Amino acid sequence: MTTPRRLRLAVSVLVTAGAVLLGAAAAAAPPATPAPAGHQGCDPIDPTACLLPFPNDYFTVPDRTSPTGKRVRITASAMPANAQGTPIDPTEWNRQDGFSPGSPILVRVPGLDAAATGIAPVTDIGRSLAPDAPIVLLDARTGKRTPYWAELDAHAAGQPDRQLLIIRPAVALTEGTRYVVGLRGMRDGNEALIPAPKGFTAYVTGAGLGHRDRRVPQMKRILADLTRAGVKRHSLYLAWDFTVASRHGLTGRMLAIRDGAFAALRRAAPSFTVTKVTDYPPAQDPLIARQVTGTIGVPSYLTGDGGPGSRLHYGPAGGGGTPPTPNSLPTPSGATVAADFICNIPRSASAAKPAHLSLYGHGLLGRPTEINAGNVKTMSNTYDFTFCATSWIGMAAADVPYVARAFTDLSGFPAVADRVQQSFLNFLFLGRAMIHPGGFAAHPAFRDATARPLINVAGGLHYDGNSQGGINGGALTAIAQDWTRSVLGVPAMNYSTLLQRSVSFTPFQTIMDGYYPDKVDQQLILALLQMLWDRSEANGYAQHMTDRPLPGTPAHQVLMHVAFGDQQVSPAAAEVQARTIGARLHTPALADGWSPDVRPYWGIAPIRRYPYTGSAIVIWNSGAAYAPPPTNLAPVGPEYGDDSHEFPRAQAGAQKQKAVFLLTGRVIDVCGRKSCP
C-alpha cells in the first residue's frame, strides 16, 4: 500500500510500538468462550460468539427517524474485549442505521468442509449463483440473488472451534436494503450433512418457542423470503437477515462537512501560505523545475487541535462539541486546520504551455512527499502535469503511533475514520486553491520571472493516487465537485477484505494477535471496523463514484490500474470495486495460464472498442508476480514471486494511458490488443 522504503519504516515503527504495548499488557488474554445462553444482547442461533451471525438485524431496533427505519443496537458486553477484558465501546456503531455494504458475513458451521459442501471460492464466483448453491445471499426487496465468494478463516486453521465461515459480497450491497442469508447442505470432511443448530431448528419447526419470543415474526419473514426464492425451509442449516446502511448513513457526515465548508468559503479561494519555494537547476533535477510547499487553511471539523485521536466535532462552533445523537451531523469547531501541501512544477511547464493540474494521493501511512518518486516526476514532466499533494491525516505518517495503540483498544478506532474525513476536506480545499484564479495561479511561486502563470487553471483539475491513494481516492472522487476524472492506481475497496490479504497488515496483525487473540473476535473486529471505515474509504461511496452521483456532485469517470499478484492491495478487492462502479475491462486482461480463476474477472464486462469513453480497469502483469492465496492470507513466500505493487505506475504505457484519460476522458489501448504491459 506504499513504497518499499516507507513500508519498512512504518513496519519498524509499528512492530516496535506493538512490542512495547504487548510487553506492558498486564492481563493474559481471557479464554475464548461461547456466547452465554440467553444473554439479552446475543443471538441464540449461533452460540459461538455473542455477535454471530454477523451482520444481523437481531442487533438493531426500530427507529422512525432513520432512513432505513432501523438503528444498530449492540451492547457493550456483546462487543469483543481486549486482553485486559475491556470491551470495545459500541457508541459510535450504535449511531449507524444499518451495516456495511461490503461487510464480511460471518457465521460458524462446526466441522464444515468448504470443498465438500461446494461453496463458491474466490476463484469461481459464478458458482455462487448456481440454483443449488449451498449459500444464498438474497436481496429481500427484489428477490434477486447476489454473487459472493466464501472462505474459511485461514488464520484459525489450527483452531476448528474458532474458525468462521466468511462470506464476501462480490459487489457492493445496495444501500438501505435488507438482505437474507440462507445456508443449506452444509457438509463435513466425510461429506455428511451437518445438523442445524437447535436454536435455529426451533424457529423452523415452531417447537418449544414461547409466544413472546420477538424473533418469531422476524424468522417467519426470513423463511418466507427464502421459500419464494426456491429454498426449502427444511433444507436450511441456518438463516438470518440484515439491513445495509442508507446512503445518508454512509455519506451524510462527509457531505455535511463538504457542503458546510464550501458554503462558508463561497466563491473565494481558500487561504494558503507558501512556506518554501525551491528552484532546481537542470543538473540537480532534470524533471522538476520548482517545488512549492506550504499550508492551506481549512475549516476544522475536529475536536481539540485536530491531531491524532481527535474526533469529529458536533455542537456549536467554538464549543467543545457535544455527544452526538444518532442523527447528528458534524459542525465546524471554529478552528482552522493548516493542511500541508507540496507541489512540483515540471520542467516542461512554461507560460506558453502552463502545466495541467492534478491532485496526488499518497500510500499507506505515508507523506505527500511521495510526489517526489521517480515515476510521479517522470509523468509530471512528460505530460506537463503539476501534481500537488496533502497528507491523508488519520492514515498518514504522523498517525502511526496512534493507529498502533488503537489496535490495543479499538474503542479508539473511530478517531481514525473521523480524521480521514477531515483529510477529504483538506484535499478538496487544496484542489480549489489549485484551480481558482485567485488561488495558486495568483501567487508568485506559481509564476515565471515575467509574472505569467506556470499552471493552467482553465484546464480544470484531476486526481491521481496510488495504493491508499487509490483506496481513499475512490471515496474522495465520489464527493469531488471540482473534477470529473480520476486515476486510481493499485486500488481496492473494503479494508475488511484486503487487510489480511496484505503483507502491509503484518504489524497490525501482530498487535491484534496480542490484544485480541481470539480468531472469532478478530473477524468480528474487521467487520465492525468496516462499518466505520465506510465513512472514509471507497466501500461506503462506490455506488456513487461514477454514475448515480451524490447530491450536488457531478458524475465521474474512473480508470483503475491493478497489478496482477499485488502483495499489498488485494486484486480480488479491486475486482469488487470494478463490478460496483461499472468499470469495463481491458482484454485480454492476462496472458493464457496466468489466472487461477475458472472464469477470470467474472462479472466485469470487456471494453469492446478503443478509444473507450467510460470507467475502466486495466490489469498490469510484471511477469514476476504470481496469483495470491485463494484465502484471507497475505502472499508471503518465494512462491508468490516479486511484489508487483509499484509496477503499473512505473510503465511508460500506463503513464500515457493515465495522461490521455485525465485530459480527454478517453481510455486508449497502450498494450497493442494484448495483455499489459
N, C-alpha and C positions, 0 to 999 in steps of 0.2 A: 504494500500500500504506500510505499515511499521509496526513496532512493537507498541503495545499499548502505552508504556511509551513515546516513541519517537513521536508517533502521537499526544499525549496530549500536548507535548512540542511544536510541530510545530503548532498545532491549537491555543495554547495560544499566541504564538508569532504573528501569522498571524492575529488573532482577535484583539489583541492589536494594531498592526500596522494598521489594517483596520479601527479601531475606530478612531485612531489619524488622519489618512488620510481623513476619512469621515468628521470628525469634522473640518478639515481645508478646506473642499470644500467651495468655496465662492459662486459658482453659483448653482442654483437649476437646476435639470435636465430639459432640454427643452422638451416640449410636443412632443410625437410621432406624426409624420406627414407622410402622404403618399408620395411616390416619386413624385417630381414635374413633371407634364406632359410636355413632350417634352424636358426634360433635356438631353443634349447630352450624358451624361455618364450613363443614366438609360435605362433599357429595359422596353418598354411600355406595354408588355404583362401581367405583374403583377405589378400594381401600388402601392402595399402595402409598398414596400421599394425599394430604387434605385437598389440594387444588386439582387433583386429577378426576376425570379427564379435563384437559385444558386446551383451548379456551372453552367457556361453558356458561350458558345463560343461568345456570344454577347460582352463579356468583354475580347476579345482577338483581336490581329491584326496580319496580316501575317508577318512572319519573316523567310526568307530563310536560316538564319544561325542557326536556332534551329532544333533539330531532329524531332519535330512534325510539323514544318513549321508554328508554331504559337508562339505568346508571349502574356502573360496576360497583359492587359492594363486596369487598374482601376484608375479612377480619385480620387483625394483626397476628393472632395466633395461627392463622392458616398460612401465613407467608413463610418462606424459607428463613431459617435462622442461621447466623454465622457460628463460628466455633466457640464464641463466648455466650451463645444462647440468645443473642439479640435478634429478634425478627425484623425483617425489612418493614419500614413504616409504609403502610398501604395508602396514605393520604392522597398522594398525587395520582395513583392509579384509580382511586375511587372518584376522581373527577371525570373520568372517561365515560362516554355514552355507549361504549362497545369495545370490541377487541381489535387487534391489528389486522389489516387486510392481507398481511403476509405472515401471520402468526404460525409458528410450528404447532401442529395439532398433536397433542401428547396424550398417550394412554399406555398402560402396561397390560400386556397379554402374557400371562405366565407360560413359559415353555414354548413361545411362538418360534416357529421356523419360517422366516420370510419366503425362502425359496419354495419350500413345500406347500406353502399357502398360495403361492402365485402372486405375491404382492408386487406391484409395478415399481421397479427400481429407477434411479435417475437415468440409467441407460436405456430405458424403454417406457417413457412417459405415456405413450399412446395406449399402452396396456391398461392404464387406469380407467379408461372409458369403455372397456370391454363389457358386454352385457352381464357377464358373470364375475366381474372384478370383485375381489373379496372386501375391498374398501370402497364405499360410495360417499362422495362429497357432493352434497346436493344443495343447489340454490332453492330455498323453500318457496320463493316467490314465483320463479319461472318454472320450477320442476326440472331444470337442466342440471346435468352433472358437470362438475368442474375437474379439470385434469390436475394431477398431482404426481409426486413420487413419494415413496415411503422407505424408511430405513430403520433398522435397529441401532440404537445408540452405540457406536463403536467404542466410545470411551468407557462403557460399562460392560465390555465383552466378557470380563472375568467375574462379573457380579450379576448373574442372571436374575437375582431377586430385585435388582435395582436398574434393570435395563428396560428403557422405554422404547415403544414404537413411536417414531417421529414421522408425521405425515406433512409434507411440504407442498403448499399450493404452487402449481406451475405457472400461474398467472395471478395477478393481484385480485383478491376477492372484492366484490362490489361493495362500495361504501353503503352503510346504513341497511345492509341486507342480512337476513337471517339465513344461516346455513345449518344443514343437518348432516351429521356424520354417522354412517352405519358400517359396522364391521360384521362380517359373516364368514363362515367356513374357515375359521382360524385353525391352523394345524400345527402340531409339534413336529419334532425331527423324525418321528416314526410315521408321519402323515396321518396321525389320529386326530380326530376333531377335539378341540379344546372346549370343555363345557363353559357355558356362560356363567358369569358371576351370579350368585344367588340374589344379591341386591337388585340386579337388573331383571333377572327372570321373574321376580315377583311382580314387576310392572307389566311384563308381557302377559303373564297369566292372570294377574289380579289377585293371586292367592296371598293371604296374610297381610294385606295392606289395610292400614287404618283409613277410615273415611275422611280424616282430616289431613292426610298426607298431601301437602301442597304440590308435590311433584307429580301427582297422578294426572291432572289435566294437561300439564306440560308434556308428560311422556305419551299420553294419548295422541297429542298433536304430532309429536315426533314420529310415532309409529304409523300414523295416518299418512304423513308426508312420504315416508319410505314405501308404504304399500302402494301409493299412487305411482311411484317410480318403478314399481315392479319388484320390490324387495319384500319377501315374505317375512312377517314378523317373527315367526318361529324358527327362521334360519339365522336370526341375529345373535351374535355374540355380545354386542353392546351397541348402544345408540344414544346420542345426545345432540344438543343444538347450541349454537352461539350466534351472537349478533355482531356484525362488523361495525366499528365506529363510523359515524357520519362524516361527511365532508367537513362540516363545521367543527366537529370534534377533533379531526386530524389537522386541519389547516387554519382554523379560525383564529388561533392565537397569533400565528405569524402574519396573517392578513391584517389583523388589527394593528400589529406593530408597523407593518409596511404602510398601511393607509394613513395611520395617525401621524407617522413621522413625515411622510411626503406632503400631507395636508398642511402641516406646520411649516414645511420648507417652502411651500407654494411653488412659484416658478423660479426661485433663486437657485444659484449654485450653492452646494454645500460649502461651508467654510473649511479651509485647509491651510496648513503651514508647511512650507518647504524647508526642511532642515539641512539638506545637503545636496549639492549638485557636483557630480564628478564627470569631467570630460576626459575620455580615454584617447590617447594617441593611437593611431592605427597599429603601431608596433606592439602596443600593450594589449589591445583588443581589436582585432580586425572586423568584428561583427557588431559590437555595440559602441556607439559614439558617445552616449551620455547616459548616466544613471541619475535618477532623481528620487530622493527619499523624503518622507515627511509623514504628516498625520492628517486625517480627515476628522472633522468634528461631527459626531453622530449622536443624536439623542439617545440617552441611556434608558433602556427598559429593564435594567437590572438593579438589584438592591445593592446598597453599600457602594464600594468603589468599583464594582463590576468585575473584580478579579476572580480567579478560580474559586469555585464554591459559591459564588453569588447566584441568586435565583431571580426569576422574572419578578418584576415589581407589579403589585396590584394595590390600588388605592390612590389617594390624592397625590399629585405631583409634589415632590419635595418632602413627602412623609416617608416613614419607614416601611411603608407597604402594609397591607392588611391581609390576614389569612384569606386566600381565595375561596369563593364558593364554587360549586361545580360549573356555574355558567360565567364566572368572572373572566375578563379578558385583560391582558397586560396593559399597563399605563406607563407613560414616561415618568421617570423618577425625579426629573428636574435637573439631573446632572448630564454631563456630556462625556461620551467616550472618545478618547483620542485614538482612533483606529490607525495603526501603522500602514504605510503603503510604500511600495518600491516600484519604480517604472524604469524600463530600459528602452531608450530610443535608439533604433538601429542605425548603422552607418548608411544604409540605403535611403534613409529619410532626408528630405530636403524641403525647402519652402516650395519648390516647384512640384515636389512629389511627397507631400506630407504623409506620415505613416497612418495606416489603418489602426483602429483601436480595439483591444481585446483585454478583458479581464483574464487572469490566470488563477486556477485553484490548485493549491499545493497538496502534498501527500500526508499520510498519517502522522499526527503529532509532529508536524514539520513547521517550516517557516516560509514566508513569502519569498525569501531569497532563492527559492527553487527556480525562479525565473532566470537565475544565472547559470543553470545547467546548460551544457553544450547544445542539446537538442532544441531547447527553447530559444537560445540565442541564434542558432542556425536558421530556424523557421522565421524568427523575427527579422533577420537581415535579408534572407532570401525572398520573402514575400512582403517585406515592408510593413511589419506589424510592431507597434509599441504595445508591449504587454505590461500590465500593472497588476499587482497582487497585494492582498492584505492577509492577515492571519485568520485561520478558521478558529477563532477563540472558542474554548470548550474542548477542542481537539487539536490544539497546537502545541508547540514545544513547551511553552510555559505551563501547560496543563498536565504535563507528565506526572509530577508528584501527586497532584490531586486525583487524577484518574487511578493511579496505583492504589491510593488509600481508599478510593471508592469501592474497589473490589474486595476490600476487607470488611466493609459495612455498606451494603448497597442502598441504604437509606439516603446516602449522599449522592446517588447517581442522577436524580432529577436535575441537579445543577449542570451536568454535562449537556443535556439536551437543551436546557434553558439558555446557556451561553452560546451554543451553536446558533440558536435563533437570533440572538443579537448579532452574531457574525454575519448572518444573511443580510441584515440591515446594513452592516458595515460595507459589505460588498456592493449593495445597491447604491449606497451613497458614494462610494468610490467611483462606480460606473457613471453616476450622474455628473460628478465633478469632471470626469474624463470627456464627456460629450457636450457639456454645457458651454456655450460661447463665453460665459463669464467665469468658467472654471479653469482647468489646467491650461487651456489654449491662450488664456489672457495673461498667464504668468511668464516672466522672462525665462524660467527654467525650461519651458517647452517651446521656446522661440530661438531663432538663429540670431547671428550677430546683427542682422538688419531688422530685428524685432518682428520677423514674419514667423507664423506658426509652423512647427515641425510635425504637428499631429492634425489629422483630418477629422474634424468634428462633424462635418456634413456627411461623412461616410457611415456614421452610426457605430454602434457598439456590438461586440461579440463576446463569446465566452469559450475558453478552452481550459480544461482541467484534467488532471491525471490522478488515478488511484482514489484516495479520499476526495480529491478534487473532482473526480468523476462521480463518486457516490453522493457526496453532499451537493455537487454541482447539478445533479438531476433535480433536487428539490429547489435549489436556487433558480434554475431555469423555469420551473413551474410558476414561480411568483414574479419573474422578471417582467418589467414593463418597458425597459429601455433597449432590449434586444430580442430578437426572434430566432436566432440560430446559435446552437451550442454544440461543441465537440466534447464528448465525454470519453476520455481515454482510460483504458483498462478499468471500466466501471462495473458496478453491480448495484443491486438494491437489496435491502433486508440484511442488516448486520447479524440477526439471529441465525441466518442460514450460512453466511460466509465466514463468520469469525472462526469457528473450529475447523474450517477448511483452509485456514490461512496460517502460514508459518509466522506471520507477524503477530498472531494472537498468543504465541507460546508464553511470553512472560505473564500475560494476564491469566492464562490458564494455570500457570504455576501458583500465582497468588490465590486464585479461586479454589484450587485444589486444597490449599491450606486452610482457607477460611470457610468455604462451603464445600466440604469434601464429598457429600452425598451426591451421587451421579443423577438421581432423580431431581434433587434440588437444582443442580446445575442446569438441566434442561428447562426446568420451570423458570429459573432466573433469566435465561436467554429469551424465553417467550415473554416474560414480564417486562424486561428491558426494552424489547421491541415496541411495546405499547407506547413508551415514552420517546424512543428513538424515532418513531414515525413522525414526530413533530419537527424533526431536524435532519431527516435523510430522505432519499428518493422514495422509499417504500410508502410513505404517507402521502406523497404528492404525484406519484406516477400516473394515476388515472387522469391527471390534468396537465401532464408535462408537455404533450404535443397538441392533440385536439381536445375538445371539451374543456377549454381553459377556465381557470378560476375567475371569479368576478373581477372586473377591471383589469384584466390581463389578456394580452394577445395570444393567439396560438403560436406554437413554436415548432421548429424542426430540430431534430437531434441526430447527430452522427456518432455512433458508438464504435470505438476501435477496441476490440477484445483480443487478448493474447492467448493463443492456444497453449494449454499447460501452465497457465499463470499460477504461481505458487503463493501469491499474496492476496489476490482477489479472485474468488471462485468464478470461473466461466459459467457454471450452472446458474449462479445467481444473476449473472449478466443476461442469460437467456430468458429468465423470468421477466426481467425488465423489458427486453425487446418484445416479448409477447404482449406485455401490458401496454406499451406505448405505440404498438403497431409498426415497429421498425421492420423494414424489409432486408433480406439477407443477400449479400454478395455471394454468388455461386459461380463455380464450385467453391464452397467455403473452405474445404480442405482437400488435399490430395487423397486418393483412394487409400484406405487402410489406416489412416491416422485416427479416426474416431472409433471409440469402442461402442457407440450407440447403435441400437437396432435401426433407428431412423434418425440420423444426425440432425440437430436443430429442429426437432419436431415442433410443429405449430407456428413456425416463423416463415412467412411467405417469401419467395425469392424476388429479387429485382429482375424484371423481365427485359428491360431495355435501358441503355445509358444514352445520354445523361439522364439521371433519375432525380425528380424533384419530390422530396419527402424525407422521412426519417429512415435511417439505415443502420445496419450492423455489419461490420466487416471483421472477419477473423484473420489475424496475422499469426503465421506459424514460423517460428525461428528455425525449426528443424532440429533444435537441440533440446526441446522440452517434450514431455510425454503426458498423456492423459492422467489426471489426478485420480486418487482413490474414489471408488463409487460409494463412499460413505462419508460421514462427518469427521473425517480425519484430514490433517494437513499433508500435503505431498512431501514428506521428509524422507530423504534417502536417494542414493545414486540412481535407483531405477526410474526416477522421475526426471532425470536429466537436469539441465541448467534452468534456472528461473527465467522465464520469458517476460516477466512483468514489464520491464522497461524497453522491450524490443520494438513495439509498434511506433512509439513516439520518435525513435531514432531513425526510422526509414524515410528516405527521400520521397518515395511514393506516397507514404502516409502523410507526410507534411504537405505535399502538393494537394492531395485529396482534401485535407483539412482546410487549406487556404482557399481553394476553389469553392468549397461548400460554405465557408463562413462569409465569403464575399458575394456569392451569387445564389446560394441556396440549391445548387446543383451538385449531385453526387456523381463523380466521374469514375470510370474504371481505370485504375492505375496499375492493374495487375494483368492486363492483356488477356482477358477472358479465362484466366487461370486462377488458382488459389493464390492468396497473397502470402509472402511477398512476391 
